[in-house]
Amino acid sequence: MKHLKELVRSQESVKIYLPRWIERLADLGITSKDPQVIRLQRLTNIFSYASAFCAGSQLIVGGLQEFTAFIILHSILAATAIVLLFIHRLHRYGPNLGAHVLVAIDLSCIFVMNWGFGSDSKVYVYYTLAGGVLIFIFGMEHWRTYAGWLAVAVACMLVSMKFAPKEGLFLPENHAVRELIAAHAFLNTLTVMAFMVFFAVATLRKVENGLQAQHVRSSALINTVFPPSIVARLTSGQEDRIADRIEGLTVLFADVAGFTKAAHDLPPEEIIGYLDGMVRCFDRLCAENNVEKIKTIGDRYMAVGGLTGDSRGQAIATGKLALAMLRSQSDLPTLGGKHLALRIGLHTGSATAGIIGDTRFTYDVWGDAVNVASRMESDGVPGRVQVSNAFRSIVQDAFCFDERGIVEIRGIGHMRTWFLEHARSAISSIPISASEHRPLNPQQET
């Protein structure tokens, strides 16, 4: 699993599906910070370039066949193509101003071409772009605007088809030119529609990849904060409050003996470096032993086993974790020139677990199991793991113990405690439920 720092800082690379020069053209003139506005304005830019291409290519095709007769139309097409290339400059004055001006110019130019070239040239086919392209540049949230412009486009097409002269206002006897213009208009319409759909889908794919990367990052982050079983319940949305009563929960507390004195007057970087190395090591050991880390409190570390219900198996795993933590302490560097020892306490009992908080919620554990385990640690011995009789009862012969005897535990009373020595070579894997080894009341462990 990645470290939390790596997850927060990681930036997932998103594959570019279009050439970079197209991406740069699509971004021209956009100053908005709203992702939705940026997406619509990028599509507006692309459609303005496509419209300029259609006007320019129509000018070239018509000019190569008959330049003089269509000089008025060619002048209009040239002016239209130039103006369309600067539509992006309108984005600074309004989120949809460029789109409105673009559509108005396009519909007007198509209308003029229909009357100039004639209805036989079938230039009105450009109006069909309105059905598919306008929704891209206005967006579903502005569907009324889209519907209004679509109605205008349909009306212009019907008027052009019904009332425009079939052979046009210029050069009515040249049918070959009109056939060429018609073929070119159909080709342009198909090309523009295909490119707009491709650009829109490529943009959508980039957004999907970005969202997927964010989902992976957020899922990884939440899994570093909460146990997997809690994550599943939290994300299901079926529980308003997560609160559980857990029997047979094994709680571990570990504290660095002499830390406050050793860290006195040391620079913050050295103190944080020492704690960071220690906590990273303990986190790794928790993952290896399938024990859940709950939190750190200064130089104190808390973990639990038994959230999944396997009381004995998790108690054994937590005992292994405690011994591994003791061994790992010898590999840590000195703090203030001193090798510091761990003091660890273990207890198995009942507890309440749940999520509290709102803006920075946390998963925590409360109850007798926590209180007694905390006392096992604070009243323990540096370099040793002190455990309660309840813990020893549930793990049975999985470990070797050294009896400490009856000890006065602050706030609890006299308890019989043990030192955890080492795990036996063969550990029974048969789980024993909490009911079979119900922890004793701390007051009865005398």
C-alpha positions in Angstrom: 0.0 0.0 0.0 1.2 3.5 -0.8 2.2 5.9 2.0 -0.4 8.5 2.8 2.0 11.3 1.7 2.4 9.6 -1.7 -1.3 9.2 -2.1 -2.0 12.9 -1.3 0.7 14.2 -3.6 0.3 11.7 -6.5 -0.8 13.0 -9.8 -2.2 10.4 -12.2 -1.1 11.1 -15.8 -3.9 11.3 -18.3 -3.3 10.1 -21.8 -3.7 12.8 -24.5 -6.0 11.5 -27.2 -5.6 14.5 -29.5 -2.5 16.2 -30.9 -1.1 18.9 -28.6 -1.6 21.7 -31.1 -5.3 20.9 -31.2 -5.4 21.0 -27.5 -3.7 24.4 -27.5 -6.1 25.8 -30.1 -9.1 24.5 -28.1 -7.8 26.4 -25.0 -7.4 29.8 -26.8 -9.1 32.7 -25.1 -10.4 30.7 -22.1 -10.0 32.6 -18.8 -12.7 30.9 -16.7 -11.9 28.6 -13.8 -15.2 26.7 -14.0 -14.5 23.2 -15.5 -18.0 23.1 -17.0 -17.6 26.5 -18.7 -14.1 25.5 -19.9 -15.4 22.4 -21.5 -18.2 24.2 -23.4 -15.8 27.0 -24.5 -13.3 24.5 -25.8 -16.0 22.8 -27.9 -17.1 26.3 -29.1 -13.5 27.0 -30.2 -13.3 23.7 -32.1 -16.6 24.2 -33.8 -15.6 27.8 -34.8 -12.4 26.4 -36.4 -14.4 23.7 -38.2 -16.9 26.3 -39.5 -14.0 28.4 -40.7 -12.6 25.4 -42.5 -16.0 24.7 -44.2 -16.2 28.4 -45.3 -12.6 28.4 -46.6 -12.9 25.1 -48.4 -16.2 26.1 -49.9 -14.5 29.3 -51.2 -11.7 27.3 -52.7 -13.9 24.8 -54.4 -16.2 27.4 -55.8 -13.4 29.7 -56.8 -11.6 27.0 -58.7 -14.7 26.4 -60.8 -16.1 29.9 -61.2 -14.5 32.7 -59.3 -15.9 35.8 -61.0 -19.6 34.8 -61.1 -19.5 34.0 -57.3 -17.3 36.9 -56.3 -19.9 38.3 -53.9 -20.4 34.9 -52.2 -16.6 34.3 -52.1 -16.2 37.7 -50.3 -18.8 36.7 -47.8 -17.2 33.3 -47.2 -13.7 34.8 -46.8 -14.9 37.4 -44.3 -16.9 34.7 -42.4 -13.9 32.4 -42.2 -11.7 35.2 -40.8 -14.3 36.3 -38.2 -14.8 32.7 -37.1 -11.1 32.3 -36.3 -11.4 35.0 -33.7 -14.5 33.8 -31.9 -12.3 32.7 -28.9 -11.7 36.4 -28.1 -15.3 36.7 -27.0 -15.0 34.2 -24.1 -13.7 36.9 -21.7 -17.0 38.8 -22.1 -19.4 36.0 -21.2 -19.4 32.2 -20.8 -21.8 31.6 -23.8 -21.3 34.8 -25.9 -18.9 33.1 -28.3 -21.3 30.3 -28.9 -24.2 32.6 -29.6 -22.2 34.7 -32.1 -20.8 31.6 -33.7 -24.2 30.1 -34.3 -25.6 33.4 -35.6 -22.8 33.8 -38.1 -23.0 30.2 -39.3 -26.8 30.2 -39.8 -26.7 33.5 -41.6 -23.8 32.4 -43.9 -25.6 29.1 -44.8 -28.8 31.0 -45.5 -27.0 33.4 -47.9 -25.2 30.6 -49.6 -28.5 28.7 -50.2 -29.9 31.7 -52.0 -26.6 32.5 -53.9 -25.7 29.0 -55.0 -29.3 27.8 -55.2 -31.2 25.0 -53.5 -29.9 22.5 -56.1 -26.5 23.0 -54.5 -28.0 21.5 -51.3 -25.9 23.8 -49.1 -28.8 23.6 -46.6 -27.3 20.2 -45.5 -25.1 22.3 -43.2 -28.2 23.0 -41.1 -28.2 19.4 -40.0 -25.1 20.1 -38.0 -27.3 22.1 -35.6 -29.0 19.0 -34.3 -25.8 17.3 -33.1 -23.3 20.1 -32.6 -25.2 22.8 -30.8 -25.8 20.6 -27.8 -22.1 20.3 -27.4 -21.4 24.0 -27.3 -24.3 25.0 -25.1 -24.5 22.0 -22.9 -27.5 20.1 -21.4 -27.8 22.7 -18.6 -28.7 25.3 -21.3 -31.1 23.1 -23.2 -33.6 25.9 -23.7 -31.0 27.9 -25.6 -30.1 24.9 -27.6 -33.8 24.3 -28.5 -34.2 27.9 -29.5 -31.3 27.9 -31.9 -32.3 24.5 -33.2 -35.7 25.9 -34.0 -34.1 28.8 -35.9 -31.9 26.4 -37.8 -34.9 24.2 -38.8 -36.9 27.3 -39.9 -33.9 28.6 -42.0 -33.6 25.2 -43.7 -37.3 24.9 -44.5 -37.4 28.4 -45.9 -34.3 27.8 -48.0 -35.6 24.5 -49.4 -39.0 26.0 -50.2 -38.3 29.5 -51.4 -34.6 29.7 -52.5 -34.2 29.6 -56.3 -33.2 26.2 -57.5 -30.4 27.5 -59.7 -29.4 30.4 -57.4 -28.9 34.1 -58.0 -25.6 33.6 -59.9 -24.7 31.6 -62.9 -28.0 29.7 -63.2 -27.0 27.6 -66.2 -24.0 25.9 -64.7 -25.4 22.7 -63.2 -22.0 21.0 -62.9 -20.7 23.6 -60.4 -23.8 23.1 -58.3 -23.4 19.3 -58.2 -19.8 19.8 -57.1 -20.8 22.3 -54.4 -23.5 19.8 -53.2 -21.0 17.0 -53.0 -18.6 19.2 -51.1 -21.3 20.4 -48.7 -22.2 16.8 -47.8 -18.5 15.9 -47.4 -17.9 18.9 -45.2 -21.0 18.1 -43.0 -19.9 14.5 -42.5 -16.3 15.6 -41.7 -17.3 18.3 -39.2 -19.8 16.1 -37.4 -17.3 13.2 -37.2 -14.6 15.5 -35.8 -16.9 17.2 -33.3 -18.1 13.9 -32.0 -14.5 12.6 -31.8 -13.3 15.7 -29.9 -16.3 15.5 -27.5 -15.7 11.8 -26.8 -12.0 12.4 -26.4 -12.7 15.2 -23.9 -15.2 13.0 -22.1 -12.6 10.2 -21.9 -10.0 12.5 -20.4 -12.6 13.6 -17.8 -13.4 10.0 -17.0 -9.7 9.1 -16.6 -9.3 12.0 -14.3 -12.3 11.0 -12.2 -11.1 7.4 -12.1 -7.7 8.5 -10.9 -9.4 10.7 -8.2 -11.6 7.7 -7.2 -8.6 5.4 -6.9 -6.8 8.0 -4.8 -9.8 8.7 -2.6 -10.4 5.0 -2.1 -6.8 4.4 -1.2 -6.9 7.3 1.2 -10.0 6.1 3.0 -8.6 2.6 3.3 -5.5 4.0 5.1 -7.8 5.7 7.6 -10.4 3.1 8.3 -10.4 -0.8 8.6 -11.6 -2.5 5.4 -14.9 -3.7 7.0 -15.7 -0.1 8.2 -14.9 1.3 4.7 -17.4 -1.1 3.1 -20.1 -0.1 5.6 -19.2 3.6 5.3 -19.4 3.7 1.5 -22.5 1.6 1.3 -24.6 4.5 2.5 -26.9 2.2 4.4 -25.9 3.2 7.9 -26.3 6.7 9.3 -24.1 5.9 12.3 -21.4 3.3 12.7 -21.3 2.0 16.3 -20.5 -1.5 17.4 -20.2 -3.5 20.6 -17.3 -5.8 20.3 -16.6 -8.7 22.6 -13.2 -10.3 22.7 -11.3 -7.3 21.3 -7.6 -7.3 21.9 -6.1 -3.8 22.4 -2.4 -3.0 22.2 -0.7 0.2 23.6 2.9 0.9 23.0 4.9 3.8 24.5 8.5 4.9 24.2 9.9 4.9 27.7 12.0 8.0 28.4 10.9 9.8 25.2 10.1 13.2 26.8 13.5 13.4 28.6 15.4 12.3 25.6 13.6 14.7 23.2 14.2 17.7 25.5 15.9 20.5 23.6 16.3 18.5 20.4 15.5 20.1 17.1 12.0 19.4 15.7 13.4 17.7 12.6 15.2 15.1 14.7 12.2 14.3 16.9 9.8 14.1 13.9 12.3 12.0 12.0 12.6 9.5 14.9 8.8 9.2 15.4 8.1 9.0 11.7 10.6 6.1 11.3 9.1 4.3 14.3 5.4 4.7 13.2 6.2 3.7 9.6 7.8 0.5 11.0 4.8 -0.2 13.3 2.3 0.5 10.5 4.2 -2.1 8.3 4.1 -4.6 11.1 0.4 -4.1 11.6 -0.2 -4.8 7.9 1.9 -7.9 8.1 0.0 -9.3 11.1 -3.4 -8.2 9.9 -3.9 -6.0 13.0 -5.7 -2.6 12.7 -3.9 0.5 13.7 -6.2 2.9 15.5 -4.1 6.0 16.2 -1.0 7.6 17.6 -1.0 9.9 20.6 2.3 11.6 20.7 4.9 8.8 21.1 2.1 6.3 22.0 0.8 3.8 19.5 -2.6 2.0 19.6 -3.7 -1.0 17.6 -6.5 -3.5 18.0 -7.3 -7.1 16.8 -10.7 -8.7 16.8 -12.8 -6.3 14.7 -13.6 -9.2 12.3 -14.9 -11.4 15.1 -12.0 -14.0 15.3 -11.2 -13.2 18.9 -8.5 -15.9 19.5 -6.9 -15.6 16.1 -6.7 -11.8 16.3 -5.4 -12.0 19.9 -2.6 -14.2 18.7 -1.9 -11.9 15.8 -1.8 -8.9 18.2 0.6 -10.8 20.5 2.9 -11.5 17.5 2.7 -7.8 16.6 3.8 -6.8 20.1 6.8 -9.0 20.0 7.7 -7.8 16.5 7.5 -4.2 17.7 9.9 -4.9 20.6 12.4 -6.5 18.1 12.1 -3.6 15.7 12.9 -1.1 18.3 16.5 -2.2 18.4 16.9 -1.3 14.7 15.7 2.3 15.2 18.3 5.1 15.5 19.1 6.8 18.8 17.2 9.8 20.0 19.4 12.3 21.7 22.2 9.7 21.8 20.1 7.2 23.6 18.5 3.9 22.5 14.9 4.0 23.9 12.9 1.0 24.9 9.3 0.2 24.3 6.7 -0.4 27.0 3.8 -2.5 25.6 0.5 -3.5 27.2 -2.1 -6.0 26.0 -5.6 -6.8 27.2 -8.6 -8.6 25.7 -12.1 -7.6 26.6 -15.3 -5.8 25.6 -15.3 -2.4 23.8 -17.4 0.0 21.8 -16.1 1.0 18.4 -17.4 3.6 15.9 -16.9 6.7 13.9 -17.1 10.2 15.5 -16.7 13.7 14.1 -17.9 15.5 11.0 -15.3 17.4 9.0 -12.4 15.2 10.3 -14.1 12.1 11.4 -12.1 9.2 13.0 -12.7 5.6 13.8 -11.9 5.0 17.5 -12.4 2.4 20.3 -13.6 3.0 23.9 -14.4 0.8 26.9 -12.9 -1.5 29.4 -10.6 -3.2 26.9 -9.0 0.1 26.1 -8.7 1.3 29.7 -7.1 -1.9 30.9 -4.7 -2.2 28.0 -3.6 1.4 28.6 -2.9 0.5 32.2 -1.0 -2.7 31.2 1.3 -0.4 29.2 1.7 2.5 31.6 2.3 0.2 34.6 4.5 -2.1 32.6 8.3 -2.4 32.3 10.4 -0.9 29.5 11.5 -3.6 27.0 8.6 -6.0 28.1 5.1 -6.8 27.0 2.8 -6.9 30.0 -0.5 -8.7 29.4 -3.7 -9.3 31.4 -4.9 -12.7 32.5 -7.8 -12.3 30.1 -5.3 -12.1 27.2 -3.4 -15.1 28.4 -6.6 -17.1 28.8 -7.8 -16.5 25.2 -4.4 -17.3 23.5 -3.8 -20.3 25.8 -0.6 -22.1 24.8 0.2 -20.0 21.7 2.8 -18.1 23.7 5.2 -18.6 26.5 4.6 -16.3 29.5 6.5 -15.2 32.6 4.2 -14.5 35.5 4.6 -11.1 37.0 2.1 -11.8 39.8 -0.5 -9.6 41.5 0.1 -5.9 40.5 -1.6 -2.8 41.7 -3.1 -1.2 38.6 -3.9 2.5 38.9 -7.7 3.2 38.8 -8.5 -0.6 38.5 -7.1 -2.4 41.5 -5.1 -5.6 41.9 -4.7 -7.7 38.8 -2.7 -10.8 38.0 -0.5 -9.9 35.0 2.1 -11.7 32.8 5.0 -10.8 30.6 4.7 -12.1 27.0 8.0 -13.9 26.2 7.8 -15.5 22.8 5.5 -17.4 20.5 5.6 -21.2 20.6 6.9 -23.0 17.5 3.4 -24.5 16.6 0.4 -22.2 17.1 -3.1 -23.7 16.9 -5.1 -22.1 14.1 -8.5 -23.3 15.4 -10.4 -20.1 16.3 -12.0 -19.9 19.7 -14.9 -17.6 20.1 -15.1 -14.9 22.7 -17.9 -16.8 24.5 -15.6 -19.8 25.1 -13.0 -17.5 26.7 -14.9 -14.6 28.1 -12.5 -12.1 29.6 -12.7 -11.7 33.4 -13.9 -8.6 35.0 -10.7 -6.7 35.9 -11.9 -6.5 39.5 -12.1 -10.3 39.6 -8.5 -10.8 38.3 -7.1 -11.0 41.8 
